[in-house]
């Protein structure tokens, strides 16, 4: 410092630095030269890094907001999936000169009647078979107690009773822990009923005026973004509908496989195996609920086989359930679902695992359709196909 000034400030403008040799220009260094000093790989990595951090932060905030408002978001997403399933039926009825309101009412009532009818069939079959099944369960437990008491280990009746109590308590605790870990959103009866009513309410309006609602949503965006968003959203919706239809096919394959296995297993035993049809229906309905649905319905099938047929057939039933579920999880689900929604099978498996980790049952249920929708949405905008084909068909989206 020289009288409060730096040496450069003390030197008059235009006069060269005395320390610089005469005839040699003073070097000037700017930001671009500093950037060029970094290796090219470092610059590319830095440019990608801050963009990835921004995208990850935005995704984390989005997931957090969804979890905070899950009681609203999940029923709306359920309504969207049901709309994708019922929309073709409504469109067919409208093309045959049905009023849209009547077509929507018929589709929703038909869905409710179908699900209620399947539930009633399961309950009625179980009620009719309950006396015989209860008698077989009592006989099975008596035989099991006699076998345990006959073992040369000094087991007493008190030990058997305590063992049974411990087994029941362990099963109750395990089921509670599975349910509490899988149901990461509000799971009380009040929340369930409120969510169901909201889903039905949203389903009615989306089926009745889904295009108008979508136009309103797109209209909230800046004008240059409206056409790309509209075209990409339509392509994503086509993929979503294809996903729902394929999911129905996969659930039907699960039900047929386990139900057929239970039927064939009962053919080799006197009296057959009861509740084959209810088991198949429960497997079909449970296939739409990831994680807990497959576990619960498979356990019911094994328990019925154990009580009705004995330990060896129950072990065989375990093998049948595991075989069907493994084929569905690692072959049918990735390959068929991946082909239907144009997502790689590995991405399907990873999406389900990540979704179940983040959001439990709801996360696993919506993981694949969300990834499929975003995949087609981003590809449509990036490729620019929204300019030439704003309303694509299923074949054009999945090819």
MARMIVO-786053 format. One record per residue (C-alpha): residue in one letter; x, y, z. Coordinates in Angstrom, 3 decimals, always signed. Layout:
N
+---+----------+----------+----------+
| r |     east |    north |       up |
+---+----------+----------+----------+
| A |        X |        Y |        Z |
...
+---+----------+----------+----------+
END
This chain:
399
+---+----------+----------+----------+
| r |     east |    north |       up |
+---+----------+----------+----------+
| X |   +0.000 |   +0.000 |   +0.000 |
| X |   +1.175 |   +3.506 |   -0.851 |
| X |   -0.746 |   +6.281 |   +0.909 |
| X |   -3.789 |   +4.019 |   +1.057 |
| X |   -3.476 |   +2.903 |   -2.593 |
| X |   -2.230 |   -0.276 |   -4.235 |
| X |   +0.937 |   -0.070 |   -6.388 |
| X |   -1.200 |   -0.271 |   -9.533 |
| X |   -3.317 |   +2.644 |   -8.316 |
| X |   -0.205 |   +4.682 |   -7.376 |
| X |   +1.291 |   +4.265 |  -10.881 |
| X |   -0.065 |   +6.840 |  -13.386 |
| X |   -2.199 |   +5.430 |  -16.168 |
| X |   -0.336 |   +4.396 |  -19.280 |
| X |   +3.098 |   +4.294 |  -17.569 |
| X |   +4.630 |   +0.766 |  -17.668 |
| X |   +5.567 |   -1.102 |  -14.548 |
| X |   +9.260 |   -0.402 |  -13.755 |
| X |   +9.690 |   -4.090 |  -12.864 |
| X |   +8.674 |   -5.104 |  -16.376 |
| X |  +11.544 |   -5.203 |  -18.880 |
| X |  +11.393 |   -2.634 |  -21.646 |
| X |   +9.711 |   -3.927 |  -24.814 |
| X |   +7.840 |   -6.754 |  -23.023 |
| X |   +3.999 |   -6.480 |  -22.842 |
| X |   +2.321 |   -6.930 |  -19.497 |
| X |   +0.336 |  -10.262 |  -19.517 |
| X |   -3.418 |   -9.966 |  -19.018 |
| X |   -5.369 |  -12.954 |  -17.561 |
| X |   -9.164 |  -13.143 |  -17.874 |
| X |  -11.823 |  -15.665 |  -16.767 |
| X |  -11.857 |  -17.501 |  -20.114 |
| X |   -8.132 |  -18.245 |  -19.850 |
| X |   -8.641 |  -19.545 |  -16.309 |
| X |  -11.415 |  -21.821 |  -17.603 |
| X |   -9.192 |  -23.061 |  -20.429 |
| X |   -6.583 |  -23.970 |  -17.861 |
| X |   -8.916 |  -26.696 |  -16.505 |
| X |   -8.901 |  -30.078 |  -18.237 |
| X |  -11.788 |  -30.580 |  -20.664 |
| X |  -13.042 |  -33.572 |  -18.709 |
| X |  -13.164 |  -31.508 |  -15.525 |
| X |  -15.202 |  -28.779 |  -17.235 |
| X |  -17.684 |  -31.312 |  -18.648 |
| X |  -17.991 |  -33.060 |  -15.265 |
| X |  -18.608 |  -29.742 |  -13.529 |
| X |  -21.269 |  -28.724 |  -16.044 |
| X |  -23.066 |  -32.056 |  -15.638 |
| X |  -22.681 |  -32.063 |  -11.854 |
| X |  -24.519 |  -28.858 |  -11.060 |
| X |  -27.305 |  -29.764 |  -13.477 |
| X |  -27.712 |  -33.203 |  -11.885 |
| X |  -27.775 |  -31.605 |   -8.433 |
| X |  -30.518 |  -29.196 |   -9.515 |
| X |  -32.597 |  -31.995 |  -11.074 |
| X |  -32.143 |  -34.233 |   -7.994 |
| X |  -33.140 |  -31.376 |   -5.689 |
| X |  -36.256 |  -30.637 |   -7.746 |
| X |  -37.194 |  -34.340 |   -7.763 |
| X |  -36.668 |  -34.585 |   -3.992 |
| X |  -38.848 |  -31.543 |   -3.371 |
| X |  -41.524 |  -32.967 |   -5.685 |
| X |  -41.524 |  -36.336 |   -3.888 |
| X |  -41.659 |  -34.583 |   -0.517 |
| X |  -44.651 |  -32.516 |   -1.597 |
| X |  -46.423 |  -35.629 |   -2.892 |
| X |  -45.841 |  -37.410 |   +0.421 |
| X |  -47.094 |  -34.401 |   +2.367 |
| X |  -50.307 |  -34.259 |   +0.323 |
| X |  -50.610 |  -38.030 |   -0.185 |
| X |  -54.202 |  -38.120 |   +1.067 |
| X |  -55.132 |  -35.982 |   -1.946 |
| X |  -52.571 |  -37.086 |   -4.518 |
| X |  -53.062 |  -40.862 |   -4.192 |
| X |  -56.866 |  -40.842 |   -4.762 |
| X |  -56.373 |  -38.578 |   -7.796 |
| X |  -53.712 |  -40.936 |   -9.191 |
| X |  -56.008 |  -43.920 |   -8.572 |
| X |  -58.749 |  -42.059 |  -10.448 |
| X |  -56.310 |  -41.441 |  -13.313 |
| X |  -55.473 |  -45.156 |  -13.582 |
| X |  -59.151 |  -46.122 |  -13.473 |
| X |  -59.896 |  -43.483 |  -16.092 |
| X |  -57.234 |  -44.979 |  -18.354 |
| X |  -58.929 |  -48.369 |  -17.899 |
| X |  -62.523 |  -47.189 |  -18.446 |
| X |  -61.928 |  -44.501 |  -21.070 |
| X |  -62.065 |  -46.907 |  -24.066 |
| X |  -65.471 |  -48.227 |  -22.909 |
| X |  -66.826 |  -44.698 |  -22.495 |
| X |  -65.528 |  -43.690 |  -25.938 |
| X |  -67.146 |  -46.729 |  -27.565 |
| X |  -70.490 |  -45.941 |  -25.955 |
| X |  -70.262 |  -42.280 |  -26.992 |
| X |  -69.495 |  -43.295 |  -30.577 |
| X |  -72.685 |  -45.382 |  -30.491 |
| X |  -74.661 |  -42.225 |  -29.663 |
| X |  -74.867 |  -42.749 |  -25.916 |
| X |  -74.943 |  -39.529 |  -23.864 |
| X |  -71.541 |  -39.077 |  -22.226 |
| X |  -73.073 |  -38.752 |  -18.754 |
| X |  -74.905 |  -42.064 |  -19.196 |
| X |  -71.780 |  -43.741 |  -20.594 |
| X |  -69.708 |  -42.542 |  -17.622 |
| X |  -72.356 |  -43.713 |  -15.158 |
| X |  -72.534 |  -47.139 |  -16.810 |
| X |  -68.750 |  -47.568 |  -16.780 |
| X |  -68.364 |  -46.594 |  -13.116 |
| X |  -71.369 |  -48.596 |  -11.936 |
| X |  -70.169 |  -51.577 |  -13.966 |
| X |  -66.731 |  -51.393 |  -12.344 |
| X |  -68.242 |  -51.163 |   -8.848 |
| X |  -70.623 |  -54.045 |   -9.560 |
| X |  -67.796 |  -56.195 |  -10.944 |
| X |  -65.489 |  -55.646 |   -7.965 |
| X |  -68.367 |  -56.024 |   -5.486 |
| X |  -69.542 |  -59.188 |   -7.251 |
| X |  -66.091 |  -60.745 |   -7.049 |
| X |  -65.883 |  -59.822 |   -3.367 |
| X |  -69.343 |  -61.252 |   -2.685 |
| X |  -68.419 |  -64.474 |   -4.496 |
| X |  -65.306 |  -64.851 |   -2.354 |
| X |  -67.182 |  -64.215 |   +0.897 |
| X |  -70.097 |  -66.507 |   +0.013 |
| X |  -67.798 |  -69.369 |   -1.010 |
| X |  -65.778 |  -68.980 |   +2.171 |
| X |  -68.911 |  -68.961 |   +4.305 |
| X |  -70.213 |  -72.122 |   +2.643 |
| X |  -66.889 |  -73.916 |   +3.073 |
| X |  -66.189 |  -72.578 |   +6.564 |
| X |  -67.816 |  -75.392 |   +8.611 |
| X |  -65.933 |  -78.128 |   +6.786 |
| X |  -62.723 |  -76.114 |   +6.770 |
| X |  -63.077 |  -75.412 |  +10.481 |
| X |  -63.589 |  -79.111 |  +11.207 |
| X |  -60.507 |  -79.975 |   +9.175 |
| X |  -58.511 |  -77.267 |  +10.985 |
| X |  -59.499 |  -78.687 |  +14.400 |
| X |  -58.603 |  -82.192 |  +13.266 |
| X |  -55.298 |  -80.986 |  +11.828 |
| X |  -54.379 |  -79.216 |  +15.065 |
| X |  -55.275 |  -82.299 |  +17.079 |
| X |  -53.083 |  -84.502 |  +14.862 |
| X |  -50.260 |  -81.972 |  +15.089 |
| X |  -50.488 |  -81.936 |  +18.891 |
| X |  -50.458 |  -85.743 |  +19.029 |
| X |  -47.404 |  -85.847 |  +16.791 |
| X |  -45.566 |  -83.294 |  +18.909 |
| X |  -46.387 |  -85.133 |  +22.150 |
| X |  -45.168 |  -88.427 |  +20.644 |
| X |  -41.690 |  -87.068 |  +19.973 |
| X |  -38.970 |  -88.345 |  +22.352 |
| X |  -38.145 |  -84.852 |  +23.649 |
| X |  -40.306 |  -84.735 |  +26.757 |
| X |  -42.765 |  -82.224 |  +25.290 |
| X |  -45.821 |  -81.687 |  +27.499 |
| X |  -49.287 |  -80.339 |  +26.747 |
| X |  -48.349 |  -77.055 |  +28.436 |
| X |  -45.372 |  -76.708 |  +26.113 |
| X |  -47.608 |  -77.278 |  +23.094 |
| X |  -50.132 |  -74.695 |  +24.293 |
| X |  -47.376 |  -72.158 |  +24.943 |
| X |  -45.867 |  -72.896 |  +21.538 |
| X |  -49.209 |  -72.273 |  +19.837 |
| X |  -49.675 |  -69.022 |  +21.728 |
| X |  -46.175 |  -67.852 |  +20.767 |
| X |  -46.746 |  -68.749 |  +17.104 |
| X |  -50.004 |  -66.796 |  +17.005 |
| X |  -48.388 |  -63.816 |  +18.698 |
| X |  -45.423 |  -63.875 |  +16.305 |
| X |  -47.704 |  -64.049 |  +13.282 |
| X |  -49.783 |  -61.175 |  +14.608 |
| X |  -46.685 |  -59.051 |  +15.242 |
| X |  -45.163 |  -59.870 |  +11.845 |
| X |  -48.360 |  -59.019 |   +9.994 |
| X |  -48.631 |  -55.759 |  +11.911 |
| X |  -45.024 |  -54.836 |  +11.113 |
| X |  -45.471 |  -55.664 |   +7.424 |
| X |  -48.628 |  -53.590 |   +7.234 |
| X |  -47.103 |  -50.663 |   +9.110 |
| X |  -43.998 |  -50.659 |   +6.902 |
| X |  -45.952 |  -51.058 |   +3.666 |
| X |  -48.681 |  -48.549 |   +4.408 |
| X |  -46.631 |  -45.379 |   +4.629 |
| X |  -49.620 |  -43.088 |   +4.048 |
| X |  -52.714 |  -42.522 |   +6.141 |
| X |  -54.252 |  -45.938 |   +6.642 |
| X |  -57.074 |  -45.352 |   +9.102 |
| X |  -60.621 |  -46.231 |   +8.149 |
| X |  -61.552 |  -42.569 |   +7.942 |
| X |  -58.655 |  -41.789 |   +5.617 |
| X |  -59.483 |  -44.800 |   +3.466 |
| X |  -63.135 |  -43.851 |   +3.105 |
| X |  -62.258 |  -40.211 |   +2.396 |
| X |  -59.728 |  -41.270 |   -0.212 |
| X |  -62.192 |  -43.666 |   -1.832 |
| X |  -64.867 |  -40.969 |   -2.094 |
| X |  -62.339 |  -38.506 |   -3.503 |
| X |  -61.164 |  -41.093 |   -6.048 |
| X |  -64.748 |  -41.760 |   -7.215 |
| X |  -65.471 |  -38.034 |   -7.353 |
| X |  -62.318 |  -37.385 |   -9.417 |
| X |  -63.054 |  -40.403 |  -11.638 |
| X |  -66.503 |  -39.060 |  -12.518 |
| X |  -65.190 |  -35.639 |  -13.529 |
| X |  -62.133 |  -36.929 |  -15.414 |
| X |  -64.242 |  -39.365 |  -17.431 |
| X |  -66.896 |  -36.741 |  -18.084 |
| X |  -64.632 |  -33.813 |  -18.971 |
| X |  -61.039 |  -35.037 |  -18.958 |
| X |  -60.105 |  -33.176 |  -22.136 |
| X |  -61.469 |  -29.913 |  -20.748 |
| X |  -59.541 |  -30.393 |  -17.499 |
| X |  -56.353 |  -31.100 |  -19.458 |
| X |  -56.835 |  -27.998 |  -21.623 |
| X |  -57.249 |  -25.925 |  -18.469 |
| X |  -54.035 |  -27.369 |  -16.987 |
| X |  -52.097 |  -26.739 |  -20.205 |
| X |  -53.519 |  -23.204 |  -20.363 |
| X |  -51.761 |  -22.378 |  -17.083 |
| X |  -48.368 |  -22.796 |  -18.780 |
| X |  -46.555 |  -20.098 |  -20.782 |
| X |  -47.764 |  -19.941 |  -24.359 |
| X |  -44.590 |  -21.385 |  -26.002 |
| X |  -44.785 |  -24.449 |  -23.713 |
| X |  -48.425 |  -25.307 |  -24.343 |
| X |  -48.178 |  -27.223 |  -27.621 |
| X |  -45.168 |  -29.359 |  -26.578 |
| X |  -46.762 |  -30.151 |  -23.215 |
| X |  -50.100 |  -31.000 |  -24.804 |
| X |  -48.559 |  -33.371 |  -27.371 |
| X |  -46.258 |  -35.045 |  -24.840 |
| X |  -49.097 |  -35.390 |  -22.324 |
| X |  -51.321 |  -37.090 |  -24.890 |
| X |  -48.548 |  -39.559 |  -25.752 |
| X |  -47.968 |  -40.264 |  -22.052 |
| X |  -51.691 |  -40.839 |  -21.528 |
| X |  -51.733 |  -43.443 |  -24.315 |
| X |  -48.882 |  -45.265 |  -22.568 |
| X |  -50.709 |  -45.078 |  -19.237 |
| X |  -53.808 |  -46.717 |  -20.721 |
| X |  -51.682 |  -49.467 |  -22.226 |
| X |  -50.044 |  -50.050 |  -18.834 |
| X |  -53.390 |  -50.502 |  -17.055 |
| X |  -54.664 |  -52.996 |  -19.629 |
| X |  -51.446 |  -55.026 |  -19.454 |
| X |  -51.625 |  -54.996 |  -15.636 |
| X |  -55.065 |  -56.614 |  -15.859 |
| X |  -53.593 |  -59.317 |  -18.113 |
| X |  -50.709 |  -59.971 |  -15.692 |
| X |  -53.122 |  -60.217 |  -12.737 |
| X |  -55.275 |  -62.678 |  -14.682 |
| X |  -52.215 |  -64.821 |  -15.441 |
| X |  -51.322 |  -64.873 |  -11.728 |
| X |  -54.865 |  -65.903 |  -10.786 |
| X |  -55.044 |  -68.621 |  -13.436 |
| X |  -51.613 |  -70.010 |  -12.501 |
| X |  -52.199 |  -70.265 |   -8.744 |
| X |  -55.859 |  -71.286 |   -9.120 |
| X |  -54.975 |  -74.004 |  -11.643 |
| X |  -52.171 |  -75.236 |   -9.406 |
| X |  -54.547 |  -75.464 |   -6.436 |
| X |  -57.124 |  -77.294 |   -8.563 |
| X |  -54.622 |  -79.831 |   -9.890 |
| X |  -53.199 |  -80.341 |   -6.394 |
| X |  -56.688 |  -81.087 |   -5.062 |
| X |  -57.341 |  -83.695 |   -7.780 |
| X |  -54.835 |  -86.057 |   -6.176 |
| X |  -56.482 |  -85.977 |   -2.754 |
| X |  -59.795 |  -87.303 |   -1.574 |
| X |  -62.376 |  -84.563 |   -1.269 |
| X |  -60.368 |  -82.166 |   -3.451 |
| X |  -59.201 |  -78.748 |   -2.344 |
| X |  -61.908 |  -76.275 |   -1.303 |
| X |  -61.942 |  -72.557 |   -2.089 |
| X |  -60.100 |  -72.870 |   -5.415 |
| X |  -62.266 |  -70.183 |   -7.065 |
| X |  -62.048 |  -67.735 |   -4.122 |
| X |  -58.280 |  -68.216 |   -4.025 |
| X |  -58.006 |  -67.392 |   -7.731 |
| X |  -60.209 |  -64.298 |   -7.309 |
| X |  -58.192 |  -63.099 |   -4.309 |
| X |  -54.964 |  -63.557 |   -6.250 |
| X |  -56.411 |  -61.544 |   -9.155 |
| X |  -57.494 |  -58.679 |   -6.913 |
| X |  -54.349 |  -58.842 |   -4.798 |
| X |  -52.083 |  -58.601 |   -7.851 |
| X |  -53.081 |  -54.937 |   -8.171 |
| X |  -51.664 |  -54.275 |   -4.681 |
| X |  -47.873 |  -54.693 |   -4.820 |
| X |  -45.971 |  -56.387 |   -1.986 |
| X |  -48.776 |  -57.073 |   +0.467 |
| X |  -51.273 |  -58.401 |   -2.093 |
| X |  -49.068 |  -61.214 |   -3.370 |
| X |  -47.917 |  -62.167 |   +0.142 |
| X |  -51.418 |  -62.216 |   +1.622 |
| X |  -53.116 |  -64.149 |   -1.185 |
| X |  -50.257 |  -66.654 |   -1.419 |
| X |  -50.403 |  -67.216 |   +2.344 |
| X |  -54.153 |  -67.865 |   +2.150 |
| X |  -53.632 |  -70.466 |   -0.589 |
| X |  -50.918 |  -72.236 |   +1.431 |
| X |  -52.970 |  -72.140 |   +4.642 |
| X |  -56.010 |  -73.668 |   +2.916 |
| X |  -53.822 |  -76.406 |   +1.429 |
| X |  -52.281 |  -77.108 |   +4.837 |
| X |  -55.628 |  -77.409 |   +6.596 |
| X |  -57.497 |  -79.227 |   +3.839 |
| X |  -54.814 |  -81.530 |   +2.453 |
| X |  -51.924 |  -81.745 |   +4.903 |
| X |  -48.267 |  -80.683 |   +5.226 |
| X |  -46.876 |  -82.222 |   +2.008 |
| X |  -49.520 |  -80.655 |   -0.274 |
| X |  -48.997 |  -77.363 |   +1.570 |
| X |  -45.278 |  -77.487 |   +0.764 |
| X |  -46.164 |  -78.201 |   -2.869 |
| X |  -48.578 |  -75.248 |   -2.780 |
| X |  -45.776 |  -73.043 |   -1.476 |
| X |  -43.715 |  -74.091 |   -4.483 |
| X |  -46.581 |  -73.333 |   -6.867 |
| X |  -47.149 |  -69.882 |   -5.364 |
| X |  -43.445 |  -69.035 |   -5.401 |
| X |  -43.057 |  -70.294 |   -8.974 |
| X |  -45.992 |  -68.252 |  -10.277 |
| X |  -44.933 |  -65.140 |   -8.398 |
| X |  -41.315 |  -65.424 |   -9.497 |
| X |  -42.334 |  -65.913 |  -13.132 |
| X |  -44.678 |  -62.936 |  -12.849 |
| X |  -42.133 |  -60.703 |  -11.082 |
| X |  -39.015 |  -61.515 |  -13.102 |
| X |  -40.372 |  -62.563 |  -16.507 |
| X |  -43.943 |  -61.438 |  -17.202 |
| X |  -43.850 |  -58.114 |  -15.356 |
| X |  -40.526 |  -56.851 |  -16.762 |
| X |  -40.895 |  -58.236 |  -20.287 |
| X |  -44.616 |  -57.757 |  -20.961 |
| X |  -44.851 |  -54.543 |  -18.979 |
| X |  -41.576 |  -53.248 |  -20.382 |
| X |  -42.775 |  -53.924 |  -23.929 |
| X |  -46.159 |  -52.328 |  -23.287 |
| X |  -44.783 |  -49.104 |  -21.851 |
| X |  -41.434 |  -49.030 |  -23.699 |
| X |  -39.392 |  -49.155 |  -20.513 |
| X |  -36.447 |  -51.527 |  -20.130 |
| X |  -37.190 |  -54.542 |  -17.873 |
| X |  -34.381 |  -53.524 |  -15.524 |
| X |  -35.919 |  -50.071 |  -15.205 |
| X |  -39.264 |  -51.691 |  -14.305 |
| X |  -37.676 |  -53.727 |  -11.496 |
| X |  -35.666 |  -50.762 |  -10.202 |
| X |  -38.725 |  -48.474 |  -10.373 |
| X |  -40.849 |  -50.884 |   -8.316 |
| X |  -38.059 |  -51.346 |   -5.747 |
| X |  -37.450 |  -47.596 |   -5.456 |
| X |  -41.149 |  -46.803 |   -5.318 |
| X |  -41.809 |  -49.333 |   -2.560 |
| X |  -38.824 |  -47.986 |   -0.590 |
| X |  -40.026 |  -44.389 |   -0.842 |
| X |  -43.802 |  -44.778 |   -0.661 |
| X |  -44.629 |  -48.339 |   +0.389 |
| X |  -47.613 |  -49.900 |   -1.375 |
| X |  -48.606 |  -46.629 |   -3.025 |
| X |  -45.065 |  -46.067 |   -4.273 |
| X |  -44.832 |  -49.567 |   -5.738 |
| X |  -48.268 |  -49.208 |   -7.349 |
| X |  -47.521 |  -45.914 |   -9.093 |
| X |  -43.795 |  -46.422 |   -9.800 |
| X |  -44.060 |  -48.095 |  -13.209 |
| X |  -46.872 |  -45.922 |  -14.622 |
| X |  -45.036 |  -42.790 |  -13.467 |
| X |  -41.763 |  -43.880 |  -15.062 |
| X |  -43.587 |  -44.919 |  -18.245 |
| X |  -45.434 |  -41.607 |  -18.479 |
| X |  -42.304 |  -39.526 |  -17.869 |
| X |  -40.291 |  -41.644 |  -20.318 |
| X |  -42.736 |  -41.046 |  -23.175 |
| X |  -43.340 |  -37.428 |  -22.138 |
| X |  -39.628 |  -36.516 |  -22.236 |
| X |  -38.949 |  -38.471 |  -25.424 |
| X |  -41.862 |  -36.826 |  -27.219 |
| X |  -40.639 |  -33.324 |  -26.360 |
| X |  -36.993 |  -34.161 |  -27.135 |
| X |  -37.784 |  -35.761 |  -30.509 |
| X |  -40.184 |  -33.019 |  -31.565 |
| X |  -42.811 |  -35.547 |  -32.669 |
| X |  -45.478 |  -33.388 |  -31.007 |
| X |  -45.196 |  -31.040 |  -33.988 |
| X |  -46.225 |  -33.626 |  -36.597 |
| X |  -48.267 |  -36.053 |  -34.501 |
| X |  -50.001 |  -34.278 |  -31.592 |
| X |  -52.493 |  -37.116 |  -30.976 |
| X |  -50.582 |  -40.439 |  -31.364 |
| X |  -52.094 |  -43.918 |  -31.269 |
| X |  -50.961 |  -46.863 |  -29.128 |
| X |  -48.988 |  -48.426 |  -31.974 |
| X |  -47.131 |  -45.179 |  -32.648 |
| X |  -46.215 |  -44.704 |  -28.995 |
| X |  -45.022 |  -48.240 |  -28.138 |
| X |  -43.291 |  -49.115 |  -31.396 |
+---+----------+----------+----------+
END
